[in-house]
Amino acid sequence: MIHLHLTTIILAVILYVIALVLYLRDSPNNAGKMTHMILRADYIFLIFSGLLVYIQNMEGISASGGHMMYGLKVLFGLAAVALMEISLVRANRSAPAAKGLTIAAVVIVVITVGLGIYLPLGPLSSMF
């Protein structure tokens, strides 16, 4: 299940960048809207796979004493999805707050991925 989660994370970031670039262009937004709708479907898989990874590894999380860090990762993950969605909607409307929301979304995504790499289920822990 972790592979599905990692794949959806990478796909979400790629689709987010593509949709953002298409929305920021002055051309008609049909391609941007299609990409945005595919990204919304990916959000469902992303949240579902993240929840399953969390539930499947609950015993290991309890044994390592990492409840708080995994809880923070869940909150940051949900915040990342929310900020990505809000920033794309604002970019589509050409709202002035779109740039700030985009920066906040990127920062939260980086923090979430960093937490995922740092925590015991992450790839750095399995290497050492």
CYANA upper distance limits for C-alpha pairs under 8 A (distance plus 0.5 A):
  1 MET  CA      5 HIS  CA      6.91
  1 MET  CA     49 SER  CA      7.10
  1 MET  CA     52 LEU  CA      7.83
  1 MET  CA     53 VAL  CA      6.79
  2 ILE  CA      6 LEU  CA      6.67
  2 ILE  CA     49 SER  CA      8.02
  2 ILE  CA     50 GLY  CA      8.48
  2 ILE  CA     53 VAL  CA      6.78
  3 HIS  CA      7 THR  CA      6.54
  4 LEU  CA      8 THR  CA      6.64
  4 LEU  CA     49 SER  CA      7.16
  5 HIS  CA      9 ILE  CA      6.74
  5 HIS  CA     45 PHE  CA      8.29
  5 HIS  CA     46 LEU  CA      6.48
  5 HIS  CA     49 SER  CA      5.72
  5 HIS  CA     50 GLY  CA      6.53
  5 HIS  CA     53 VAL  CA      8.41
  6 LEU  CA     10 ILE  CA      6.84
  7 THR  CA     11 LEU  CA      6.58
  8 THR  CA     12 ALA  CA      6.35
  8 THR  CA     42 ASP  CA      6.98
  8 THR  CA     43 TYR  CA      8.45
  8 THR  CA     45 PHE  CA      7.31
  8 THR  CA     46 LEU  CA      5.96
  9 ILE  CA     13 VAL  CA      6.81
  9 ILE  CA     46 LEU  CA      7.10
 10 ILE  CA     14 ILE  CA      6.78
 11 LEU  CA     15 LEU  CA      6.53
 11 LEU  CA     42 ASP  CA      8.09
 12 ALA  CA     16 TYR  CA      6.39
 12 ALA  CA     39 LEU  CA      6.63
 12 ALA  CA     42 ASP  CA      6.88
 12 ALA  CA     43 TYR  CA      7.72
 13 VAL  CA     17 VAL  CA      6.78
 14 ILE  CA     18 ILE  CA      6.78
 15 LEU  CA     19 ALA  CA      6.48
 15 LEU  CA     35 THR  CA      7.03
 15 LEU  CA     36 HIS  CA      7.96
 15 LEU  CA     38 ILE  CA      8.35
 15 LEU  CA     39 LEU  CA      6.45
 16 TYR  CA     20 LEU  CA      6.50
 16 TYR  CA     36 HIS  CA      7.99
 16 TYR  CA     39 LEU  CA      7.43
 16 TYR  CA     84 MET  CA      7.70
 16 TYR  CA     88 LEU  CA      8.43
 17 VAL  CA     21 VAL  CA      6.65
 18 ILE  CA     22 LEU  CA      6.67
 18 ILE  CA     32 GLY  CA      8.21
 18 ILE  CA     35 THR  CA      7.80
 19 ALA  CA     23 TYR  CA      6.54
 19 ALA  CA     31 ALA  CA      8.45
 19 ALA  CA     32 GLY  CA      5.48
 19 ALA  CA     33 LYS  CA      7.99
 19 ALA  CA     35 THR  CA      6.06
 19 ALA  CA     36 HIS  CA      6.30
 19 ALA  CA     88 LEU  CA      7.89
 20 LEU  CA     24 LEU  CA      6.62
 20 LEU  CA     32 GLY  CA      8.02
 20 LEU  CA     88 LEU  CA      6.70
 20 LEU  CA     91 ALA  CA      7.56
 21 VAL  CA     25 ARG  CA      6.92
 22 LEU  CA     27 SER  CA      8.42
 22 LEU  CA     29 ASN  CA      7.37
 22 LEU  CA     31 ALA  CA      7.41
 22 LEU  CA     32 GLY  CA      5.46
 23 TYR  CA     29 ASN  CA      6.68
 23 TYR  CA     32 GLY  CA      6.09
 23 TYR  CA     88 LEU  CA      8.16
 23 TYR  CA     91 ALA  CA      6.62
 23 TYR  CA     92 ASN  CA      5.83
 24 LEU  CA     91 ALA  CA      7.03
 24 LEU  CA     92 ASN  CA      7.85
 24 LEU  CA     94 SER  CA      8.32
 29 ASN  CA     33 LYS  CA      6.45
 29 ASN  CA     92 ASN  CA      8.35
 30 ASN  CA     34 MET  CA      6.74
 31 ALA  CA     35 THR  CA      6.68
 32 GLY  CA     36 HIS  CA      6.52
 33 LYS  CA     37 MET  CA      6.65
 34 MET  CA     38 ILE  CA      6.83
 35 THR  CA     39 LEU  CA      6.64
 36 HIS  CA     40 ARG  CA      6.73
 36 HIS  CA     88 LEU  CA      8.32
 37 MET  CA     41 ALA  CA      6.96
 38 ILE  CA     42 ASP  CA      6.80
 39 LEU  CA     43 TYR  CA      6.74
 40 ARG  CA     44 ILE  CA      7.34
 41 ALA  CA     45 PHE  CA      7.40
 42 ASP  CA     46 LEU  CA      6.52
 43 TYR  CA     47 ILE  CA      6.58
 43 TYR  CA     81 VAL  CA      7.54
 44 ILE  CA     48 PHE  CA      6.52
 45 PHE  CA     49 SER  CA      6.35
 46 LEU  CA     50 GLY  CA      6.55
 47 ILE  CA     51 LEU  CA      6.59
 47 ILE  CA     78 LEU  CA      8.32
 48 PHE  CA     52 LEU  CA      6.75
 49 SER  CA     53 VAL  CA      6.62
 50 GLY  CA     54 TYR  CA      6.67
 51 LEU  CA     55 ILE  CA      6.65
 52 LEU  CA     56 GLN  CA      6.42
 53 VAL  CA     57 ASN  CA      6.70
 54 TYR  CA     58 MET  CA      6.60
 57 ASN  CA     61 ILE  CA      6.68
 58 MET  CA     62 SER  CA      6.61
 59 GLU  CA     63 ALA  CA      6.67
 60 GLY  CA     64 SER  CA      6.65
 61 ILE  CA     65 GLY  CA      6.68
 61 ILE  CA     66 GLY  CA      6.05
 61 ILE  CA     67 HIS  CA      6.72
 61 ILE  CA     70 TYR  CA      8.37
 62 SER  CA     66 GLY  CA      7.20
 62 SER  CA     67 HIS  CA      7.06
 66 GLY  CA     70 TYR  CA      6.71
 67 HIS  CA     71 GLY  CA      6.50
 68 MET  CA     72 LEU  CA      6.62
 69 MET  CA     73 LYS  CA      6.70
 69 MET  CA    115 LEU  CA      8.44
 69 MET  CA    119 LEU  CA      8.19
 70 TYR  CA     74 VAL  CA      6.74
 70 TYR  CA    119 LEU  CA      8.27
 71 GLY  CA     75 LEU  CA      6.82
 72 LEU  CA     76 PHE  CA      6.51
 73 LYS  CA     77 GLY  CA      6.40
 73 LYS  CA    112 THR  CA      6.44
 73 LYS  CA    115 LEU  CA      6.85
 73 LYS  CA    116 GLY  CA      7.65
 74 VAL  CA     78 LEU  CA      6.73
 75 LEU  CA     79 ALA  CA      6.59
 76 PHE  CA     80 ALA  CA      6.47
 76 PHE  CA    108 ILE  CA      7.01
 76 PHE  CA    109 VAL  CA      8.23
 76 PHE  CA    111 ILE  CA      8.04
 76 PHE  CA    112 THR  CA      6.16
 77 GLY  CA     81 VAL  CA      6.86
 77 GLY  CA    108 ILE  CA      8.40
 77 GLY  CA    109 VAL  CA      7.83
 77 GLY  CA    112 THR  CA      6.42
 78 LEU  CA     82 ALA  CA      6.68
 79 ALA  CA     83 LEU  CA      6.48
 79 ALA  CA    108 ILE  CA      7.73
 80 ALA  CA     84 MET  CA      6.49
 80 ALA  CA    105 ALA  CA      6.22
 80 ALA  CA    106 VAL  CA      8.41
 80 ALA  CA    108 ILE  CA      5.99
 80 ALA  CA    109 VAL  CA      5.94
 80 ALA  CA    112 THR  CA      8.18
 81 VAL  CA     85 GLU  CA      6.71
 82 ALA  CA     86 ILE  CA      6.62
 83 LEU  CA     87 SER  CA      6.37
 83 LEU  CA    101 LEU  CA      7.11
 83 LEU  CA    102 THR  CA      8.00
 83 LEU  CA    104 ALA  CA      7.69
 83 LEU  CA    105 ALA  CA      5.54
 84 MET  CA     88 LEU  CA      6.76
 84 MET  CA    101 LEU  CA      8.44
 84 MET  CA    102 THR  CA      7.56
 84 MET  CA    105 ALA  CA      5.97
 85 GLU  CA     89 VAL  CA      6.82
 86 ILE  CA     90 ARG  CA      6.67
 86 ILE  CA    101 LEU  CA      7.93
 87 SER  CA     91 ALA  CA      6.50
 87 SER  CA     98 ALA  CA      5.92
 87 SER  CA     99 LYS  CA      8.23
 87 SER  CA    101 LEU  CA      5.68
 87 SER  CA    102 THR  CA      5.90
 87 SER  CA    105 ALA  CA      7.98
 88 LEU  CA     92 ASN  CA      6.60
 88 LEU  CA     98 ALA  CA      8.09
 88 LEU  CA    102 THR  CA      8.43
 89 VAL  CA     93 ARG  CA      6.95
 90 ARG  CA     94 SER  CA      6.52
 90 ARG  CA     95 ALA  CA      5.73
 90 ARG  CA     96 PRO  CA      8.46
 90 ARG  CA     97 ALA  CA      7.60
 90 ARG  CA     98 ALA  CA      5.65
 91 ALA  CA     95 ALA  CA      6.69
 91 ALA  CA     98 ALA  CA      5.74
 91 ALA  CA     99 LYS  CA      8.39
 94 SER  CA     98 ALA  CA      7.63
 97 ALA  CA    101 LEU  CA      6.79
 98 ALA  CA    102 THR  CA      6.53
 99 LYS  CA    103 ILE  CA      6.80
100 GLY  CA    104 ALA  CA      6.70
101 LEU  CA    105 ALA  CA      6.51
102 THR  CA    106 VAL  CA      6.73
103 ILE  CA    107 VAL  CA      6.71
104 ALA  CA    108 ILE  CA      6.64
105 ALA  CA    109 VAL  CA      6.57
106 VAL  CA    110 VAL  CA      6.67
107 VAL  CA    111 ILE  CA      6.74
108 ILE  CA    112 THR  CA      6.56
109 VAL  CA    113 VAL  CA      6.61
110 VAL  CA    114 GLY  CA      6.46
111 ILE  CA    115 LEU  CA      6.62
112 THR  CA    116 GLY  CA      6.70
113 VAL  CA    117 ILE  CA      6.70
114 GLY  CA    118 TYR  CA      6.60
115 LEU  CA    119 LEU  CA      6.49
116 GLY  CA    121 LEU  CA      7.89
116 GLY  CA    122 GLY  CA      5.98
117 ILE  CA    121 LEU  CA      8.19
117 ILE  CA    122 GLY  CA      4.86
117 ILE  CA    123 PRO  CA      6.33
117 ILE  CA    124 LEU  CA      6.53
117 ILE  CA    125 SER  CA      8.29
118 TYR  CA    122 GLY  CA      6.53
118 TYR  CA    124 LEU  CA      7.15
118 TYR  CA    125 SER  CA      7.68
119 LEU  CA    125 SER  CA      7.68
120 PRO  CA    125 SER  CA      5.87
120 PRO  CA    126 SER  CA      8.20
121 LEU  CA    125 SER  CA      7.23
121 LEU  CA    126 SER  CA      8.03
122 GLY  CA    126 SER  CA      7.44
123 PRO  CA    127 MET  CA      7.01
124 LEU  CA    128 PHE  CA      7.30
